[in-house]
């Protein structure tokens, strides 16, 4: 009797759940998903949790295929040599293949006081903690949001729409991804909401105190609650486990998403750095990357050649409170165009994106192999890869 192939997926976010569901195409694959929470978190709704308009949680039973073994725990180390993972609560789990989908978070980059006094919101627990702090604060308490990417803009908008005085500290420019035309639209909406936007030289936060933030030009801003959305970081699990990573700790892989160290380890989502050209942090990339990681593992199980990832982008969608938003259209290589959709139609589109992202997981759970993204190929990535190529063999060409 042939034993099932054991696949362990670390991380129950968009990529991890997509990968786990897609693996159930084969009945001889035993899938275990390890996640520190018993529920699926809609990370793209965490600003709504902070504002009280959504709990940002979906039961795993709604998005996870039947038969997947859910382990509510964290992994402290990957032992690639004996194909096992060590759990925080003790014990180990063995695997034949591992999918590394641990996600990402903001990063304070050592700014003095940020770790002690600022509130990050990259996880459900962090967002809930921030919501509690805002609930007990005075309605006139000054709120400062550090970081002007999508999370910062959405959080500032959500809180300002509730009547809180909000300052958004950009560090450089408002919405770095946006085309100047789209950026101007966002700036106007923030102004209507009463958000004070600080950008340009001198607007980098250099220190955080309990009741203030310090800027690089010497200014001090009163801040009863400082919300940290700036920077990018990933868990240190790969580094702790002796696997090769990029400078930010993302697992280095080839274009099949296979670790350059071990053909039995495949990465997905924000924690993957294929060919040192990682895709932008987004749910737009997370689903396809999770699906492709599963496809790579399934190919290995059958002895087929694993395919390289081919993924392009459509743009970036940002909510600006409950009544407005912006969809910034982009070229397939993720460069913003002059075209954007704003106002209430963009708010409806953002809500549709949030719903459809969960629906994708549900459909994949019911019909594994459902997701397809071939329409969104980025031809320019191939040119970048060719310029980086040094003739080294990919992990897919190495023998397990």
Order of alpha helices (4+ residues) and beta strands (2+ residues): beta-alpha-beta-beta-alpha-beta-alpha-beta-beta-beta-beta-beta-alpha-beta-alpha-beta-alpha-beta-alpha-beta-beta-beta-beta-beta-alpha-beta-beta-beta-alpha-beta-beta-beta-alpha-alpha
